[in-house]
């Protein structure tokens, strides 16, 4: 089943080498090309389709049952396991046939997968429009505008907006077409790194995993064992999937340091940033394919849009995807302490488990919805806070409120010894005592909703608790820049014990 006429065999290898050569040239130029890895299941007759020659099983690996003849069953004597089978051969992946499937930044597929019976399964046309045009004559391209058409030799595309794959693949042996977006089966999709826009089912999947089923006249092609049995999974019988194997970043975020975190961190707590990166692919491939996840990172921070003369350069730091998906500065891992009210640019590069680097990624999606806001309206920067956050403080009388249901308790944000404080300048050693209108007050009571607060927005207030319960009184103080901190105090409010009086019997 694996033998081919010599002339045809050479033609296929040469075509695949051209694809592989263009891949390495493309990667050297620094473009984000997605490398498809793994295998799909066509049916019990055709079995596995391999999307990269590194994953091919060609021949008999001896200790793996059913490998000879492309994992066919044992009905063919030539495919029988030891000791019945007296003939063995095994080709290391990419040694006799070089092939691979790739997706460029525009979502356009290229290259070929391989099946022992159908040969190479091409996802790009080798000639300009003729009889090789797909059955729908490129009508699928309405879902991937400006990606595939009759002139650029593209048969399949990926729309990242809805995570769906559209178009066709075609066998080079007999011309069988595989439709990737058939309405007859769950369409082929790739799980996005972005949880907010996730449309792919099967939440156990990793970012970059394919799922769904393609159709053909020779049966369906499942891209993930979770797609079998109408989504009920068949992974216990055959564990397989197709996925984006190379390590890529989908997004960066900063400063990821909220008001509450700045408040809770104490003096100097506003001067901290958390740089996070979210892997687009290469997160957790099957163990049998080797882990291509993150093995190291390199972060650069600067006050100008340049990696030259940065204010911080981490250098290459070892860190797997399980322990390094963010960098907090300052910390034991980061010696950099940012300045107040400063706009920073940052970049990151990762290495996979094979010590192969990704391209450099630059932070470029800052908005007013980020924790630091976007004061300079530059999407390439994150901005640190102007100064420290206010420090709420309050006392109450009487201190013991265990018998205060229905009576008044006085709360004050000041005392003879101390008062609530706020900041206006970038100096954590120079707080100022709160006073209206520099400080805005908000009093609230939790778990006691019918309680009466005499003045919710004053420096002092009185509260009549309505119920006997454990409750929390909270004071929120907001400064002139809109920064606010909250101080909660838990109180136990209870009914007073009844007064007993001994009365002489009459």
C-alpha positions as CSV (number, residue, x, y, z in Angstrom):
1,X,0.0,0.0,0.0
2,X,2.9,2.3,0.6
3,X,4.7,1.7,-2.6
4,X,4.4,4.2,-5.5
5,X,5.7,4.4,-9.0
6,X,9.2,5.9,-8.8
7,X,8.4,8.8,-11.0
8,X,5.2,9.7,-9.1
9,X,7.0,9.3,-5.8
10,X,9.8,11.7,-6.8
11,X,7.3,14.3,-7.9
12,X,5.5,14.3,-4.6
13,X,8.6,14.6,-2.6
14,X,9.9,17.5,-4.7
15,X,6.6,19.4,-4.4
16,X,6.6,18.9,-0.6
17,X,10.2,20.0,-0.4
18,X,9.3,23.2,-2.1
19,X,6.6,23.8,0.5
20,X,8.9,23.0,3.3
21,X,11.6,25.3,1.8
22,X,9.2,28.2,1.6
23,X,8.2,27.6,5.2
24,X,11.8,27.9,6.5
25,X,12.4,31.0,4.4
26,X,9.1,32.5,5.7
27,X,10.1,31.8,9.3
28,X,13.5,33.4,8.9
29,X,11.8,36.6,7.8
30,X,10.0,36.7,11.1
31,X,6.4,36.2,10.0
32,X,3.9,34.4,12.3
33,X,3.2,31.3,10.3
34,X,1.2,28.6,12.1
35,X,2.5,25.1,11.7
36,X,-0.3,22.4,11.8
37,X,0.7,19.2,13.6
38,X,-0.9,16.0,14.7
39,X,-3.2,13.6,12.9
40,X,-6.9,13.2,11.9
41,X,-9.0,10.1,11.5
42,X,-10.6,9.5,8.1
43,X,-12.5,6.3,8.8
44,X,-11.8,2.6,9.6
45,X,-10.5,2.0,6.1
46,X,-8.4,5.1,5.4
47,X,-7.5,5.8,9.0
48,X,-5.0,8.5,9.9
49,X,-4.1,11.6,8.0
50,X,-0.8,13.2,9.2
51,X,-0.4,17.0,8.9
52,X,3.3,17.2,9.3
53,X,6.0,14.7,8.3
54,X,7.4,14.8,11.9
55,X,4.2,13.0,12.9
56,X,4.1,10.4,10.1
57,X,4.1,6.7,11.0
58,X,5.7,5.0,8.0
59,X,6.2,1.3,8.3
60,X,6.4,-0.9,11.4
61,X,7.9,0.4,14.6
62,X,8.0,-3.1,16.0
63,X,6.8,-2.2,19.5
64,X,3.8,-0.4,18.2
65,X,0.9,-2.7,17.1
66,X,-0.9,-2.1,13.8
67,X,1.7,0.4,12.4
68,X,2.7,-1.5,9.3
69,X,0.6,-0.5,6.2
70,X,-0.6,2.7,7.8
71,X,-2.1,1.2,10.9
72,X,-4.3,-1.3,9.0
73,X,-5.9,-4.2,10.8
74,X,-4.2,-7.6,10.9
75,X,-6.3,-9.2,8.1
76,X,-3.4,-8.5,5.8
77,X,-0.6,-11.0,6.6
78,X,2.0,-8.4,5.7
79,X,0.6,-6.1,8.4
80,X,0.5,-8.8,11.2
81,X,2.5,-8.2,14.4
82,X,5.5,-10.2,15.5
83,X,6.2,-13.0,15.3
84,X,3.8,-13.7,12.3
85,X,5.2,-10.9,10.3
86,X,8.7,-11.6,9.0
87,X,9.2,-8.3,7.1
88,X,10.0,-5.0,8.7
89,X,10.8,-1.5,7.6
90,X,10.4,1.9,9.3
91,X,11.1,5.4,7.9
92,X,11.8,8.2,10.3
93,X,9.5,11.1,9.7
94,X,10.5,13.6,7.0
95,X,13.3,11.2,5.8
96,X,11.5,9.8,2.7
97,X,8.6,12.2,2.4
98,X,8.7,15.9,3.4
99,X,5.4,17.6,3.8
100,X,3.5,19.9,6.1
101,X,0.4,22.2,6.4
102,X,0.7,25.8,7.4
103,X,-1.6,28.8,7.9
104,X,-0.3,32.3,7.3
105,X,-1.3,35.6,9.0
106,X,-4.1,36.2,6.6
107,X,-5.6,32.7,7.4
108,X,-4.6,31.1,4.1
109,X,-3.7,27.4,4.2
110,X,-0.7,26.0,2.3
111,X,1.1,22.7,2.0
112,X,-0.1,19.1,2.2
113,X,-1.1,16.4,4.7
114,X,-0.5,12.7,4.0
115,X,-2.5,9.5,4.1
116,X,-1.1,6.0,3.3
117,X,-3.8,5.4,0.7
118,X,-4.7,8.8,-0.6
119,X,-1.2,10.2,-0.7
120,X,-0.7,13.9,-0.2
121,X,-3.8,15.9,0.7
122,X,-3.2,19.3,-0.7
123,X,-4.6,22.5,0.8
124,X,-3.3,24.7,-1.9
125,X,-3.8,24.5,-5.7
126,X,-0.8,23.7,-7.7
127,X,-2.1,25.4,-10.8
128,X,-4.1,28.5,-11.6
129,X,-7.8,28.1,-12.2
130,X,-8.7,25.1,-14.4
131,X,-10.2,21.8,-13.7
132,X,-8.5,21.9,-10.2
133,X,-10.9,24.6,-9.0
134,X,-12.8,23.4,-5.9
135,X,-16.4,22.1,-6.4
136,X,-18.0,25.3,-5.1
137,X,-15.7,27.5,-7.3
138,X,-14.3,29.4,-4.4
139,X,-17.7,30.4,-3.0
140,X,-16.3,29.6,0.4
141,X,-14.1,32.7,0.2
142,X,-17.0,34.9,1.2
143,X,-16.1,33.8,4.7
144,X,-12.4,34.8,4.3
145,X,-12.4,38.0,2.2
146,X,-9.3,38.6,0.1
147,X,-7.7,35.3,1.2
148,X,-8.5,32.5,-1.3
149,X,-9.4,33.1,-4.9
150,X,-8.9,31.4,-8.3
151,X,-5.7,33.4,-8.9
152,X,-3.6,32.7,-5.8
153,X,-3.9,28.9,-5.6
154,X,-5.6,28.7,-2.3
155,X,-8.1,26.0,-1.4
156,X,-8.7,26.6,2.3
157,X,-8.7,29.5,4.8
158,X,-9.2,30.2,8.5
159,X,-11.4,33.0,9.8
160,X,-10.1,34.0,13.3
161,X,-13.2,36.1,14.0
162,X,-15.4,33.0,14.3
163,X,-12.6,30.4,14.6
164,X,-13.9,28.4,11.6
165,X,-12.0,26.8,8.8
166,X,-13.5,27.1,5.2
167,X,-12.8,25.5,1.9
168,X,-11.2,22.3,0.7
169,X,-8.4,19.7,0.7
170,X,-7.7,17.4,-2.2
171,X,-6.0,14.0,-2.6
172,X,-3.2,14.1,-5.2
173,X,-3.7,10.3,-5.8
174,X,-7.3,10.2,-7.0
175,X,-8.6,13.8,-6.7
176,X,-10.9,13.2,-3.8
177,X,-12.2,16.5,-2.3
178,X,-12.5,17.0,1.4
179,X,-14.9,19.8,2.4
180,X,-13.9,21.5,5.6
181,X,-17.1,23.6,6.3
182,X,-19.8,21.1,5.4
183,X,-23.2,21.8,6.9
184,X,-23.7,18.0,7.3
185,X,-21.2,17.8,10.2
186,X,-19.9,20.1,12.9
187,X,-17.6,22.4,10.8
188,X,-13.8,22.3,11.3
189,X,-12.8,25.0,13.9
190,X,-9.6,26.0,15.7
191,X,-10.0,27.0,19.4
192,X,-9.0,30.6,20.0
193,X,-6.7,31.8,22.8
194,X,-9.3,34.6,23.5
195,X,-11.8,33.3,26.0
196,X,-14.0,36.4,25.5
197,X,-14.6,35.5,21.8
198,X,-14.5,31.8,22.1
199,X,-17.0,29.9,19.9
200,X,-15.5,26.5,19.8
201,X,-17.2,23.8,21.9
202,X,-15.3,21.2,24.0
203,X,-13.7,23.4,26.6
204,X,-11.0,20.8,27.5
205,X,-9.3,21.7,24.3
206,X,-6.1,23.9,24.3
207,X,-5.7,27.1,22.3
208,X,-4.8,26.1,18.8
209,X,-6.5,22.7,18.8
210,X,-8.7,21.8,15.8
211,X,-12.1,20.2,16.3
212,X,-14.9,19.2,13.9
213,X,-15.3,17.0,10.9
214,X,-14.7,17.4,7.1
215,X,-16.7,15.4,4.6
216,X,-15.9,13.6,1.4
217,X,-17.2,10.9,-1.0
218,X,-15.0,8.5,0.9
219,X,-16.3,9.3,4.4
220,X,-15.8,11.9,7.0
221,X,-12.4,13.1,8.4
222,X,-12.5,13.9,12.1
223,X,-9.8,16.4,13.3
224,X,-10.1,15.5,17.0
225,X,-11.3,12.4,18.9
226,X,-13.6,14.7,20.9
227,X,-15.5,15.3,17.6
228,X,-16.5,11.7,17.3
229,X,-19.9,10.3,18.4
230,X,-21.6,13.6,17.9
231,X,-19.3,15.3,20.3
232,X,-19.5,12.6,23.0
233,X,-15.8,11.7,22.3
234,X,-14.1,8.5,21.2
235,X,-10.7,9.4,22.8
236,X,-10.7,6.2,24.9
237,X,-10.6,4.2,21.7
238,X,-8.2,6.3,19.7
239,X,-6.6,9.4,21.1
240,X,-5.7,11.9,18.4
241,X,-6.0,15.5,17.5
242,X,-4.8,18.1,15.0
243,X,-3.4,21.3,16.4
244,X,-1.2,24.4,15.8
245,X,2.1,23.1,17.1
246,X,4.5,26.0,17.0
247,X,4.6,28.4,20.0
248,X,2.9,31.7,19.3
249,X,1.5,34.6,21.4
250,X,-2.1,35.7,20.8
251,X,-2.1,38.8,23.0
252,X,-0.2,40.8,25.6
253,X,-1.7,42.8,28.5
254,X,-0.6,45.4,31.0
255,X,-0.4,46.8,33.7
256,X,-2.9,44.4,35.2
257,X,-2.7,46.1,38.6
258,X,-6.1,47.1,39.9
259,X,-7.2,49.7,42.4
260,X,-7.8,47.0,45.1
261,X,-4.4,45.5,44.5
262,X,-2.7,48.9,44.7
263,X,-4.6,49.6,47.9
264,X,-3.8,46.2,49.5
265,X,-0.1,46.3,48.7
266,X,0.5,49.0,51.3
267,X,3.0,52.0,50.9
268,X,4.4,52.1,47.4
269,X,1.7,49.7,46.3
270,X,0.7,51.8,43.3
271,X,4.1,51.3,41.7
272,X,3.7,47.8,40.4
273,X,2.9,46.3,37.0
274,X,2.0,42.8,35.9
275,X,3.0,41.9,32.3
276,X,1.0,39.0,30.9
277,X,1.1,37.0,27.7
278,X,-1.5,34.6,26.3
279,X,-0.4,31.7,24.1
280,X,-2.2,31.5,20.8
281,X,-0.8,28.0,20.1
282,X,1.9,25.6,21.1
283,X,0.5,25.3,24.6
284,X,0.1,21.5,25.2
285,X,0.5,19.1,22.3
286,X,0.2,15.4,22.9
287,X,3.0,13.9,24.9
288,X,3.6,11.5,22.0
289,X,4.5,14.4,19.7
290,X,6.7,16.1,22.2
291,X,6.0,19.2,24.3
292,X,6.5,22.4,22.2
293,X,5.4,24.7,24.9
294,X,7.3,27.6,26.4
295,X,10.7,27.0,27.9
296,X,12.0,30.5,28.3
297,X,11.1,34.2,27.9
298,X,12.8,37.6,27.2
299,X,11.0,40.8,28.2
300,X,12.1,44.4,27.3
301,X,10.5,47.5,28.7
302,X,11.2,51.1,27.5
303,X,9.9,54.6,27.7
304,X,10.3,55.0,23.9
305,X,9.1,52.9,21.0
306,X,12.4,51.2,20.6
307,X,14.2,48.1,22.0
308,X,17.5,50.0,22.1
309,X,18.7,51.3,25.5
310,X,15.7,49.9,27.4
311,X,14.9,50.8,31.0
312,X,14.6,47.1,31.6
313,X,15.9,44.0,29.8
314,X,15.3,40.6,31.5
315,X,17.6,38.7,29.1
316,X,16.6,35.1,28.4
317,X,15.0,33.6,31.5
318,X,14.1,30.0,31.8
319,X,10.4,29.5,32.6
320,X,7.9,26.9,31.4
321,X,4.3,27.8,30.4
322,X,3.2,26.4,33.8
323,X,5.2,28.9,35.8
324,X,5.9,31.9,33.5
325,X,2.9,33.4,31.7
326,X,3.4,36.7,33.5
327,X,6.1,38.9,35.0
328,X,5.5,41.1,38.0
329,X,7.7,44.2,38.4
330,X,9.2,44.8,40.9
331,X,9.6,41.3,42.3
332,X,12.2,38.7,42.9
333,X,12.0,37.9,39.2
334,X,12.1,41.5,38.0
335,X,14.5,44.2,39.3
336,X,12.7,47.0,37.5
337,X,10.6,49.5,39.6
338,X,8.5,51.7,37.4
339,X,8.0,55.5,37.9
340,X,4.8,57.2,38.6
341,X,2.7,58.6,35.8
342,X,4.9,57.1,33.1
343,X,4.1,55.6,29.7
344,X,5.9,52.3,28.9
345,X,6.3,50.2,25.8
346,X,7.1,46.5,26.2
347,X,8.1,43.5,24.1
348,X,8.5,39.7,24.6
349,X,10.1,36.8,22.9
350,X,9.5,33.1,23.9
351,X,11.5,29.9,23.3
352,X,9.8,26.4,22.9
353,X,11.0,23.1,24.4
354,X,13.3,22.6,21.4
355,X,14.9,26.0,22.3
356,X,13.6,27.6,19.1
357,X,12.7,31.3,19.5
358,X,9.5,32.9,18.5
359,X,9.4,36.3,16.8
360,X,9.4,39.4,19.0
361,X,5.8,40.5,20.0
362,X,5.0,44.1,21.0
363,X,2.3,45.2,23.3
364,X,-0.2,47.0,21.2
365,X,-3.7,46.9,22.6
366,X,-4.0,49.3,25.5
367,X,-7.4,50.9,25.9
368,X,-9.3,52.9,28.5
369,X,-10.7,49.6,29.8
370,X,-7.3,48.5,31.1
371,X,-6.6,48.8,34.8
372,X,-4.2,51.8,34.1
373,X,-6.6,53.4,31.7
374,X,-5.1,55.0,28.6
375,X,-4.2,58.6,29.5
376,X,-1.9,59.1,26.4
377,X,-4.4,57.3,24.0
378,X,-1.4,55.4,22.6
379,X,-2.4,51.7,22.2
380,X,1.3,50.7,22.3
381,X,1.8,51.9,25.9
382,X,0.6,51.1,29.4
383,X,0.6,53.9,32.0
384,X,1.5,53.7,35.7
385,X,-0.6,55.5,38.4
386,X,0.1,59.2,39.2
387,X,0.6,58.6,42.9
388,X,-0.4,56.4,45.8
389,X,-4.0,55.6,46.6
390,X,-5.9,57.0,49.6
391,X,-5.9,55.2,53.0
392,X,-9.3,55.0,54.5
393,X,-9.6,54.9,58.3
394,X,-12.5,55.0,60.7
395,X,-13.5,54.3,64.3
396,X,-16.9,53.9,65.9
397,X,-18.7,54.5,69.2
398,X,-19.7,52.6,71.2
399,X,-17.1,50.0,70.2
400,X,-19.1,47.1,71.4
401,X,-22.1,46.9,69.1
402,X,-23.3,43.5,70.3
403,X,-26.4,45.0,71.8
404,X,-27.1,47.8,69.3
405,X,-30.0,46.6,67.3
406,X,-32.3,49.6,66.9
407,X,-29.9,52.0,68.6
408,X,-27.4,54.4,67.1
409,X,-23.7,53.8,66.5
410,X,-21.4,56.7,65.5
411,X,-18.7,56.1,62.8
412,X,-16.0,58.7,62.1
413,X,-13.1,58.7,59.5
414,X,-10.9,60.6,61.9
415,X,-9.7,60.5,65.5
416,X,-7.4,62.4,67.7
417,X,-4.5,60.1,66.7
418,X,-5.1,59.5,63.0
419,X,-7.3,60.2,60.0
420,X,-7.9,59.0,56.5
421,X,-5.2,60.1,54.0
422,X,-4.8,60.7,50.3
423,X,-2.0,61.7,47.9
424,X,-1.7,64.3,45.1
425,X,2.0,64.0,44.2
426,X,4.4,61.2,43.2
427,X,5.9,60.8,46.6
428,X,4.7,58.0,48.8
429,X,6.2,59.7,51.9
430,X,3.9,62.7,51.6
431,X,0.3,61.8,52.4
432,X,-2.2,64.5,53.3
433,X,-5.1,64.3,55.8
434,X,-8.4,63.8,54.2
435,X,-11.0,66.6,54.1
436,X,-13.9,67.5,51.9
437,X,-13.8,68.1,48.9
438,X,-10.3,66.5,48.5
439,X,-11.7,63.2,49.7
440,X,-15.1,61.9,48.8
441,X,-16.7,59.5,51.3
442,X,-19.1,56.6,50.8
443,X,-20.5,54.5,53.7
444,X,-22.2,51.2,53.1
445,X,-23.5,48.3,55.2
446,X,-23.6,44.7,54.0
447,X,-25.8,41.8,55.2
448,X,-28.0,44.3,57.0
449,X,-29.9,46.0,54.2
450,X,-32.6,47.7,56.3
451,X,-30.1,49.6,58.4
452,X,-30.3,53.4,58.4
453,X,-27.2,55.4,57.5
454,X,-27.7,59.0,58.4
455,X,-25.1,60.5,56.0
456,X,-23.6,58.2,53.3
457,X,-21.2,60.8,51.8
458,X,-19.8,62.6,54.9
459,X,-16.6,62.1,56.9
460,X,-18.8,60.8,59.8
461,X,-22.1,59.1,60.0
462,X,-24.4,57.2,62.3
463,X,-25.9,53.8,61.6
464,X,-29.0,52.2,63.2
465,X,-28.6,48.4,62.6
466,X,-31.9,46.8,61.7
467,X,-31.0,43.1,62.4
468,X,-29.0,40.9,64.7
469,X,-26.3,39.5,62.4
470,X,-22.7,39.5,61.5
471,X,-22.4,42.6,59.2
472,X,-19.7,44.6,57.4
473,X,-19.4,48.4,57.5
474,X,-17.4,49.8,54.6
475,X,-15.9,53.2,54.0
476,X,-14.8,54.0,50.4
477,X,-12.6,57.1,50.0
478,X,-12.0,58.6,46.5
479,X,-9.3,61.2,45.8
480,X,-9.3,64.1,43.3
481,X,-7.9,61.8,40.6
482,X,-10.6,59.3,41.0
483,X,-8.5,56.7,42.8
484,X,-10.3,55.0,45.6
485,X,-9.7,52.4,48.3
486,X,-12.1,50.6,50.5
487,X,-11.8,49.7,54.2
488,X,-14.3,47.1,55.5
489,X,-14.8,46.3,59.2
490,X,-16.8,43.3,60.3
491,X,-19.1,43.8,63.3
492,X,-21.3,41.4,65.2
493,X,-24.7,43.0,65.9
494,X,-26.9,41.2,68.4
495,X,-30.0,41.7,70.5
496,X,-29.4,42.7,74.1
497,X,-30.1,40.1,76.7
498,X,-33.5,40.5,78.4
499,X,-33.5,42.1,81.9
500,X,-34.5,39.6,84.6
501,X,-36.1,40.8,87.8
502,X,-37.1,38.6,90.7
503,X,-40.6,39.3,91.9
504,X,-42.0,38.1,95.2
505,X,-45.0,35.9,94.8
506,X,-48.2,37.4,96.1
